[in-house]
Amino acid sequence: MDPIANQITGSTRIALDARQIHETTTAEGLRHLEATIRLRPNLGMGALGAPRDMNLAITEEDELLDVQVTYEDNGAEMMHEHFYGVHPADLDTRLESLSHAPRYN
């Protein structure tokens, strides 16, 4: 599998903080990426919250990807989105479904 970071394009790539992308290989030989991404939280009923930095974690599992987006709220880690069993070819589509807030740095 190609490096995970190479598979992220479009508005997702713009929302990522390039200084905060870390891709490693686990002891089991699986790829794992952690990055900071700027998103607008979904407040329900079509309303979006103020842009905030969130944590993006993508782990390779049996030729598929596990994608988690979390953020911290009053010291507690909150789940924003979790996609299980994402085919690498569908990663961009899944990430594009998030509410991006482009980062201009």
C-alpha positions in Angstrom: 0.0 0.0 0.0 1.2 3.5 -0.8 1.9 5.9 2.1 -1.4 7.0 3.5 -0.4 10.7 3.3 0.0 10.3 -0.5 -3.6 9.2 -0.8 -5.1 12.4 0.7 -5.8 15.2 -1.8 -8.4 17.9 -2.5 -9.9 20.0 0.3 -8.8 17.5 2.9 -5.1 18.2 2.0 -5.8 21.9 2.4 -7.4 21.4 5.8 -4.4 19.4 7.1 -1.6 21.1 9.0 1.5 20.0 7.0 3.7 20.4 10.0 1.5 18.0 12.0 1.4 14.9 9.7 3.2 11.9 11.2 3.2 8.5 9.4 4.8 5.5 11.0 4.7 1.7 10.7 3.5 -0.3 13.6 5.3 -3.3 15.1 3.0 -5.5 13.0 4.2 -3.8 9.8 0.9 -1.8 9.3 0.9 1.9 8.3 -0.5 4.5 10.8 -1.0 8.2 10.2 -1.7 10.9 12.7 -2.4 14.5 11.7 -4.0 17.7 12.8 -7.0 18.7 10.6 -9.1 21.8 10.7 -12.9 21.0 10.6 -16.2 22.6 11.4 -18.1 20.3 13.9 -21.6 19.2 12.8 -24.0 20.6 15.4 -27.0 18.9 13.9 -30.0 20.2 11.9 -27.5 21.3 9.2 -25.7 23.7 11.5 -21.9 23.8 11.7 -19.8 25.0 14.6 -16.8 27.3 14.5 -13.7 25.8 12.8 -11.4 23.9 15.2 -8.3 21.7 15.0 -9.1 18.0 15.3 -7.0 14.8 15.4 -7.1 12.5 12.3 -5.8 9.0 12.8 -5.8 6.4 10.0 -4.6 2.9 10.5 -4.1 0.2 7.9 -6.0 -3.0 8.8 -6.1 -6.1 6.5 -5.8 -4.0 3.3 -8.5 -1.6 4.5 -8.2 1.6 6.6 -9.7 2.6 10.0 -10.3 6.3 10.1 -11.0 8.3 13.3 -11.5 12.0 13.8 -11.5 13.2 17.4 -11.3 16.5 19.3 -10.9 17.6 22.9 -13.7 19.2 24.7 -13.1 20.3 28.3 -10.3 17.8 28.7 -12.3 14.9 27.3 -11.6 13.2 24.0 -14.7 13.3 21.8 -15.4 11.3 18.6 -16.3 13.5 15.6 -16.3 10.7 13.0 -15.3 7.0 12.7 -15.1 5.2 9.4 -14.5 1.4 9.6 -13.1 -0.7 6.7 -12.4 2.0 4.2 -10.9 0.8 1.0 -7.8 2.9 0.2 -9.4 4.0 -3.1 -12.3 5.4 -1.2 -10.3 7.3 1.4 -10.5 10.6 -0.3 -14.3 10.3 -0.8 -14.8 9.6 2.9 -12.5 12.4 4.0 -14.2 14.8 1.6 -17.5 14.1 3.4 -16.2 16.0 6.5 -16.9 19.7 6.9 -13.5 21.2 6.1 -12.2 24.6 7.2 -9.3 25.4 4.9 -6.1 26.3 6.7 -4.2 29.2 5.2 -0.6 29.1 6.5 
